[in-house]
Amino acid sequence: MQQPADSAPTPSTSQNIEVIVHASPKFWPFMGVGAGIGIIIAIIVAITGPESAEFTRASVAGFFAVGFGVAGVFLAGIVFVVVDRITLKRGRRATAVPTGDPEHS
């Protein structure tokens, strides 16, 4: 049902909203740490591995850095989801009270 154009919308009664409050981890730091750990492991593997006559250690390290970096980001994403679910389960219920102008909500 539409309201006439000349009448102002009636503000709805402000009702309390039940929310879950929890400390959520930040996504990008997890991804950065995962990539960093993967690159560090790649450098260690390239330095400690057998020497190749075809490739320099720097090229081997670069190749491994890409692969291990992607694997690190993938594993960090999995860890992020697990930590986020744990913090969500430990969250507590709270009541939120709407404030301000209801027309701009």
C-alpha positions, 0 to 999 in steps of 0.5 A: 500500500502506497502513502500519499505524496503529501504525507510524511512517513510515520516513524516506526517505533524504536525497538531494541535489536538483539545482536551477538558481540564478538572480537573478529580477527582482521582478514588481511593481516592473516593473509600477509603473515601466511604469505610471509611464512610461505616465502621464508620457508621457500627461501630456507628450502632453496638455500638448504636444497641441493644445488642445480647446474641449470638454475641459480639459488635465487631463481629457485628461491623465486620459483618456490616463493610463489608456490609456498606464498600461495600455499601460505595464503591458502592455509592462513585463510583456513586458519582465519575461518577457524579463528573467526568461528571460535570467536563467534561461538564465544561471543555474547548476546547484547541488546542494541538500542537504535539512536538517531533519525529513523529516516536515515537508518 
